[in-house]
Amino acid sequence: MILMRLKDRIIFLLIITYLGNNVSGQGDVDFILKATALSESGKTNEAIRVLSKAIELNASGRLYVQRGDAYLSVNDLSSAIQDFNQGNRIVEHSGDYGLAKAYAVKGDASTSLYHLGMHLESVYKKSEKEIMLDPSFARIENRPEWRQFWKKDWYNAAERSRAEIEYLTSGKKIEDSRGILAEMKRNYPDSDETLYSEALINFVSGKYNEAVSNAIILTASNPLNAGYLRLLAKGQEGQSNYAGASGTYSKLIESGVPDARLLLSRAQCYRRTGETDKAKKDIERFLEYYPEDKSALSIVGKVEAESGDNIKALEYFSKNLKLHPNDADCYIDRANSYFASKSWEWAADDYSMSLDLKPDNPDAWLNKGISLLSIGNVKDACHDFKKSYSLGNQKASSYLSKNCIGR
């Protein structure tokens, strides 16, 4: 156990080094998020320009690795290899996985597997599943060198059991997962792999208190482990401890994890705790990277509505509909906003459009009926109340009894 904790402290120091030893490390994350968003929208060359500007300001290892990945995606292998090597020079082994990918694309199996081996013996070690699914290795995966490479046990028994539990829990196969966990507890009871596996099973089983207790122990000795922190945050949300969850998401964001969706997760927690200004700030920052994201536009519209600015809310909902004209949920968002402001005709129109796309929504049928009733269209309203009730919405029964007897 002492050796395990010593290893954790070493990993902690190495990650701190990788993230940067000064405040510019957090600035790196902003550039990486911008570059990632650009790459995802097909603007990789623009992403490379963003990262090149960032490197001029702060030549950190993670920026070189990120730019190397961008070069790799446009098949500029020489530039990619140069950047991955530079990343390695700044932070040992940080660029090895990128080098393994780049040489695999070149068809140089020997050099690729040399760097993949270095990666698998480092603190940046990826899961076997992630590596096997990486298309970069397609050119060498049928080579004898590849098959020989994987004859070595790169993952210990605890790591393999954890990977199996992750797979099983993703398919809600809880009992099968518990059987593997019982074996893990017998064979390596003090391993973090065992504790994480137990936390994951507890979370998927809805045992949020137990999952959080497990995750707190894990994060005490691994304060920057993104996987442990994510599980802790999700468990806290399951507990309805939204203040705690927002604090955990803050740790992830402040530690430099380059995932813009953490901002949305934290914003949702801020909504729950009534901190609407903080929620809006997070979503607006996310929208700087992904200005057309459906879920972000929906959330910020709801936040504006909850804070009393229904006009601003309608602007966001209308923008979302323009971007996603065939999405029933986008019509529901705007319809609900019209409904709240008693703009009955517009609400009825949007509920109608949403039901054309998704006709099995009992709440939409009920609200459309209320909107029609409010403008005097009793006949159509009663039709909608009946439809809502038939789909299981018990609230529709009172509207039926008050307005639709004999109709």
Phi, psi and omega per residue, in radians:
M1 nan -0.685 3.122
I2 -1.095 -0.714 3.132
L3 -1.133 -0.659 3.114
M4 -1.064 -0.774 -3.107
R5 -1.228 -0.590 3.079
L6 -1.103 -0.749 3.088
K7 -1.047 -0.745 3.124
D8 -1.031 -0.720 -3.123
R9 -1.166 -0.655 3.110
I10 -1.118 -0.785 3.123
I11 -1.071 -0.718 3.127
F12 -1.008 -0.796 -3.121
L13 -1.159 -0.662 3.133
L14 -1.162 -0.699 3.125
I15 -1.157 -0.702 3.088
I16 -1.012 -0.750 3.119
T17 -1.071 -0.756 -3.103
Y18 -1.139 -0.683 -3.114
L19 -1.255 -0.333 3.134
G20 2.011 2.517 -3.077
N21 -1.684 0.160 3.125
N22 -2.561 -3.127 -3.035
V23 -1.153 -0.310 3.138
S24 -1.150 -0.324 3.112
G25 -1.029 -0.687 3.105
Q26 -1.192 -0.588 3.064
G27 -1.122 -0.578 3.069
D28 -0.975 -0.728 -3.084
V29 -1.050 -0.725 3.126
D30 -1.051 -0.770 3.105
F31 -1.129 -0.713 -3.135
I32 -1.136 -0.709 3.111
L33 -1.118 -0.738 3.100
K34 -1.087 -0.787 -3.122
A35 -1.143 -0.703 3.124
T36 -1.089 -0.778 3.132
A37 -1.089 -0.727 3.117
L38 -1.120 -0.755 3.130
S39 -1.094 -0.720 -3.128
E40 -1.152 -0.442 3.114
S41 -1.638 0.177 3.091
G42 1.493 0.167 -3.114
K43 -1.817 1.014 -3.027
T44 -1.155 -0.679 3.139
N45 -1.097 -0.640 3.067
E46 -1.183 -0.626 3.086
A47 -1.087 -0.698 3.122
I48 -1.109 -0.680 3.115
R49 -1.131 -0.698 3.109
V50 -1.076 -0.790 -3.120
L51 -1.195 -0.606 3.108
S52 -1.135 -0.698 3.072
K53 -1.107 -0.717 3.127
A54 -1.100 -0.692 -3.130
I55 -1.153 -0.595 3.072
E56 -1.089 -0.586 -3.132
L57 -1.434 -0.624 -3.075
N58 -2.756 1.745 -3.052
A59 -1.384 1.256 -3.125
S60 -1.570 2.778 -3.123
G61 -1.083 -0.707 -3.076
R62 -1.184 -0.540 3.093
L63 -1.193 -0.716 3.083
Y64 -1.097 -0.742 3.132
V65 -1.116 -0.731 3.131
Q66 -1.108 -0.758 3.128
R67 -1.192 -0.588 3.067
G68 -1.036 -0.740 3.091
D69 -1.093 -0.663 3.122
A70 -1.154 -0.783 3.079
Y71 -1.046 -0.709 -3.132
L72 -1.078 -0.665 -3.096
S73 -1.191 -0.380 3.067
V74 -1.835 0.253 3.043
N75 1.137 0.447 3.005
D76 -1.565 1.398 -2.954
L77 -1.217 -0.642 -3.120
S78 -1.136 -0.729 3.111
S79 -1.184 -0.669 3.121
A80 -1.083 -0.839 -3.120
I81 -1.088 -0.707 3.108
Q82 -1.054 -0.757 -3.128
D83 -1.212 -0.726 3.131
F84 -1.109 -0.688 3.096
N85 -1.128 -0.680 3.112
Q86 -1.148 -0.679 3.057
G87 -1.037 -0.738 3.099
N88 -1.093 -0.649 -3.132
R89 -1.177 -0.585 -3.130
I90 -1.396 -0.806 3.127
V91 -2.326 1.969 -3.040
E92 -0.932 2.265 3.060
H93 1.294 -0.055 -3.113
S94 -1.162 -0.432 -3.123
G95 -1.802 0.047 -3.053
D96 -1.126 -0.690 -3.136
Y97 -1.140 -0.710 3.080
G98 -1.072 -0.719 3.099
L99 -1.117 -0.691 3.101
A100 -1.039 -0.729 3.137
K101 -1.178 -0.794 -3.068
A102 -1.096 -0.785 3.137
Y103 -1.222 -0.508 3.059
A104 -1.144 -0.729 3.103
V105 -1.100 -0.616 3.081
K106 -1.225 -0.317 -3.092
G107 1.569 0.166 3.128
D108 -1.588 1.469 -3.042
A109 -1.103 -0.710 -3.078
S110 -1.061 -0.873 -3.125
T111 -1.200 -0.672 3.110
S112 -1.025 -0.834 -3.069
L113 -1.272 -0.476 3.030
Y114 -1.064 -0.845 -3.121
H115 -1.252 -0.570 3.084
L116 -1.128 -0.687 3.074
G117 -1.098 -0.740 3.095
M118 -1.076 -0.696 3.115
H119 -1.099 -0.787 -3.071
L120 -1.213 -0.269 3.085
E121 -1.749 0.173 -3.096
S122 -1.899 3.061 3.118
V123 -1.302 -0.156 -3.133
Y124 -1.625 0.156 -3.045
K125 -0.836 2.125 3.093
K126 -1.565 2.853 3.121
S127 -1.265 2.716 3.121
E128 -1.054 -0.699 3.141
K129 -1.053 -0.777 -3.122
E130 -1.094 -0.700 -3.139
I131 -1.191 -0.782 -3.091
M132 -1.125 -0.502 -3.135
L133 -1.575 -0.049 -3.107
D134 -1.315 2.049 -3.099
P135 -1.144 -0.253 -3.131
S136 -1.081 -0.439 -3.066
F137 -1.637 0.107 -3.054
A138 -1.003 -0.625 -3.045
R139 -1.246 -0.380 -3.088
I140 -2.023 -0.034 -2.993
E141 -1.234 -0.245 3.064
N142 -1.774 0.123 3.137
R143 -1.427 2.622 3.123
P144 -1.065 -0.545 3.128
E145 -1.098 -0.668 3.127
W146 -1.120 -0.813 3.141
R147 -1.113 -0.685 3.126
Q148 -1.162 -0.687 -3.129
F149 -1.010 -0.754 -3.054
W150 -1.439 0.035 3.004
K151 -1.284 -0.371 3.075
K152 -1.366 2.495 3.093
D153 -1.404 1.585 3.131
W154 -1.357 -0.295 -3.124
Y155 -2.150 2.349 3.122
N156 -1.362 3.056 -3.049
A157 -1.082 -0.670 -3.136
A158 -1.141 -0.722 3.127
E159 -1.122 -0.713 3.138
R160 -1.167 -0.689 3.118
S161 -1.142 -0.710 3.093
R162 -1.064 -0.768 -3.140
A163 -1.077 -0.665 3.130
E164 -1.174 -0.692 3.111
I165 -1.159 -0.672 3.083
E166 -1.056 -0.720 3.128
Y167 -1.154 -0.800 -3.088
L168 -1.166 -0.744 -3.131
T169 -1.183 -0.507 3.085
S170 -1.121 -0.433 3.076
G171 -1.787 0.252 3.097
K172 1.080 0.463 3.110
K173 -1.576 1.318 -2.973
I174 -1.217 -0.788 -3.079
E175 -1.113 -0.709 3.087
D176 -1.087 -0.677 3.129
S177 -1.129 -0.710 -3.117
R178 -1.130 -0.595 3.104
G179 -1.096 -0.736 3.107
I180 -1.190 -0.685 3.122
L181 -1.078 -0.711 3.128
A182 -1.032 -0.689 3.106
E183 -1.188 -0.687 3.101
M184 -1.081 -0.727 -3.126
K185 -1.136 -0.564 3.105
R186 -1.265 -0.723 -2.987
N187 -1.533 -0.612 -3.137
Y188 -2.556 1.253 -3.034
P189 -1.146 -0.419 -3.079
D190 -1.678 0.052 -3.084
S191 -1.323 2.451 3.040
D192 -1.118 -0.503 3.091
E193 -1.061 -0.684 3.137
T194 -1.183 -0.795 -3.114
L195 -1.142 -0.703 3.102
Y196 -1.114 -0.740 3.130
S197 -1.061 -0.720 3.102
E198 -1.127 -0.731 3.115
A199 -1.069 -0.731 -3.124
L200 -1.129 -0.765 3.116
I201 -1.111 -0.736 3.106
N202 -1.064 -0.727 -3.126
F203 -1.128 -0.849 -3.106
V204 -1.150 -0.489 3.115
S205 -1.412 -0.071 -3.118
G206 1.447 0.199 3.099
K207 -1.595 1.290 -2.975
Y208 -1.197 -0.642 3.131
N209 -1.070 -0.771 3.129
E210 -1.165 -0.716 -3.140
A211 -1.085 -0.744 3.136
V212 -1.134 -0.737 3.116
S213 -1.044 -0.758 3.082
N214 -1.066 -0.814 -3.063
A215 -1.169 -0.592 3.112
I216 -1.105 -0.716 3.097
I217 -1.098 -0.746 -3.122
L218 -1.124 -0.771 -3.079
T219 -1.303 -0.329 3.105
A220 -1.105 -0.650 -3.134
S221 -1.786 -0.163 3.129
N222 -2.310 1.148 -2.958
P223 -1.129 -0.299 -3.128
L224 -1.994 0.242 3.117
N225 -1.319 1.921 -3.036
A226 -1.087 -0.656 -3.138
G227 -1.108 -0.755 3.131
Y228 -1.159 -0.729 -3.135
L229 -1.162 -0.674 3.113
R230 -1.092 -0.757 3.138
L231 -1.136 -0.690 3.088
L232 -1.064 -0.803 -3.129
A233 -1.081 -0.777 3.137
K234 -1.126 -0.685 3.089
G235 -1.109 -0.708 3.108
Q236 -1.128 -0.667 3.050
E237 -1.088 -0.705 3.096
G238 -1.059 -0.575 3.085
Q239 -1.342 -0.122 -2.977
S240 1.167 0.408 3.061
N241 -1.612 1.286 -3.016
Y242 -1.267 -0.502 3.069
A243 -1.154 -0.755 3.093
G244 -1.118 -0.720 -3.134
A245 -1.129 -0.730 3.125
S246 -1.101 -0.622 3.079
G247 -1.140 -0.681 3.116
T248 -1.205 -0.724 3.069
Y249 -1.084 -0.600 3.101
S250 -1.103 -0.694 3.098
K251 -1.065 -0.740 3.119
L252 -1.100 -0.793 -3.114
I253 -1.151 -0.801 -3.084
E254 -1.251 -0.400 3.110
S255 -1.360 -0.156 3.058
G256 1.706 0.312 3.077
V257 -1.182 2.075 -3.040
P258 -1.458 1.217 -3.141
D259 -2.350 1.822 -3.068
A260 -1.102 -0.444 -3.099
R261 -1.209 -0.265 3.010
L262 -1.068 -0.545 3.101
L263 -1.126 -0.696 3.106
L264 -1.173 -0.710 3.129
S265 -1.087 -0.760 3.128
R266 -1.180 -0.646 3.129
A267 -1.074 -0.707 3.116
Q268 -1.086 -0.656 3.088
C269 -1.178 -0.726 3.093
Y270 -1.063 -0.646 3.074
R271 -1.014 -0.756 -3.092
R272 -1.164 -0.529 -3.132
T273 -1.659 0.103 3.093
G274 1.354 0.228 -3.133
E275 -1.611 1.220 -2.986
T276 -1.159 -0.599 3.133
D277 -1.116 -0.733 3.104
K278 -1.151 -0.697 3.127
A279 -1.070 -0.812 -3.134
K280 -1.092 -0.683 -3.133
K281 -1.087 -0.744 3.131
D282 -1.147 -0.759 -3.098
I283 -1.214 -0.678 3.108
E284 -1.099 -0.647 3.078
R285 -1.148 -0.740 3.111
F286 -1.061 -0.722 -3.112
L287 -1.184 -0.326 3.021
E288 -1.125 -0.562 3.127
Y289 -1.554 -0.683 -3.071
Y290 -2.262 1.317 -3.016
P291 -1.162 -0.250 -3.101
E292 -1.963 0.267 -3.090
D293 -1.212 2.193 -3.052
K294 -1.103 -0.853 -3.071
S295 -1.158 -0.647 3.138
A296 -1.161 -0.768 3.117
L297 -1.117 -0.631 3.096
S298 -1.150 -0.785 -3.102
I299 -1.149 -0.794 -3.098
V300 -1.159 -0.587 3.063
G301 -1.102 -0.745 3.121
K302 -1.149 -0.663 3.105
V303 -1.106 -0.752 3.112
E304 -1.090 -0.717 3.124
A305 -1.110 -0.750 -3.130
E306 -1.158 -0.486 3.127
S307 -1.542 0.019 3.034
G308 1.736 -0.008 -3.125
D309 -1.761 1.411 -3.074
N310 -1.227 -0.518 3.114
I311 -1.133 -0.768 3.102
K312 -1.139 -0.680 3.107
A313 -1.036 -0.774 -3.135
L314 -1.118 -0.571 3.087
E315 -1.077 -0.806 3.135
Y316 -1.146 -0.754 -3.116
F317 -1.147 -0.672 3.128
S318 -1.187 -0.667 3.074
K319 -1.094 -0.713 3.137
N320 -1.105 -0.697 3.124
L321 -1.170 -0.636 3.111
K322 -1.122 -0.634 3.137
L323 -1.391 -0.531 -3.065
H324 -2.303 1.203 -2.999
P325 -1.203 -0.221 -3.125
N326 -1.939 0.431 -3.122
D327 -1.878 2.037 -3.090
A328 -1.079 -0.653 -3.101
D329 -1.127 -0.573 3.105
C330 -1.161 -0.658 3.059
Y331 -1.167 -0.681 3.127
I332 -1.056 -0.778 -3.125
D333 -1.000 -0.843 -3.092
R334 -1.251 -0.640 3.104
A335 -1.063 -0.741 3.132
N336 -1.094 -0.626 3.125
S337 -1.195 -0.749 3.060
Y338 -1.091 -0.714 -3.127
F339 -1.050 -0.771 -3.122
A340 -1.124 -0.552 -3.137
S341 -1.628 0.114 3.099
K342 1.099 0.525 3.013
S343 -1.538 1.351 -2.859
W344 -1.121 -0.747 -3.096
E345 -1.122 -0.789 3.131
W346 -1.155 -0.652 3.096
A347 -1.083 -0.812 -3.134
A348 -1.058 -0.709 3.129
D349 -1.082 -0.782 -3.112
D350 -1.236 -0.656 3.060
Y351 -1.089 -0.684 3.130
S352 -1.086 -0.766 3.132
M353 -1.110 -0.686 -3.140
S354 -1.149 -0.655 -3.117
L355 -1.275 -0.456 3.010
D356 -1.087 -0.586 -3.106
L357 -1.563 -0.573 -3.107
K358 -2.479 1.493 -2.973
P359 -1.345 -0.047 -3.063
D360 -1.788 0.507 -3.131
N361 -1.735 1.783 -3.066
P362 -1.138 -0.578 -3.136
D363 -1.200 -0.662 3.115
A364 -1.138 -0.703 3.090
W365 -1.087 -0.739 -3.138
L366 -1.102 -0.844 -3.093
N367 -1.183 -0.596 3.061
K368 -1.125 -0.721 3.096
G369 -1.080 -0.753 3.118
I370 -1.091 -0.718 3.128
S371 -1.093 -0.771 3.129
L372 -1.161 -0.705 3.103
L373 -1.049 -0.658 -3.095
S374 -1.192 -0.372 3.099
I375 -1.849 0.217 3.018
G376 1.567 0.100 -3.139
N377 -1.595 1.329 -3.012
V378 -1.203 -0.696 -3.083
K379 -1.023 -0.917 -3.127
D380 -1.204 -0.567 3.106
A381 -1.087 -0.762 -3.141
C382 -1.117 -0.642 3.051
H383 -1.008 -0.760 -3.103
D384 -1.221 -0.662 3.103
F385 -1.094 -0.727 3.118
K386 -1.104 -0.720 3.130
K387 -1.123 -0.747 3.136
S388 -1.084 -0.769 -3.123
Y389 -1.131 -0.693 -3.135
S390 -1.147 -0.414 3.116
L391 -1.599 0.079 3.004
G392 1.848 0.076 -3.138
N393 -1.523 1.825 -3.082
Q394 -1.195 -0.398 3.135
K395 -1.084 -0.440 -3.097
A396 -1.192 -0.378 -3.059
S397 -1.095 -0.687 -3.134
S398 -1.154 -0.650 3.096
Y399 -1.167 -0.674 3.120
L400 -1.117 -0.810 -3.086
S401 -1.172 -0.572 -3.095
K402 -1.449 -0.495 -2.946
N403 -2.168 -0.227 -2.903
C404 -2.210 0.224 3.088
I405 -1.123 2.213 3.135
G406 1.483 -0.019 3.128
R407 -1.745 nan nan
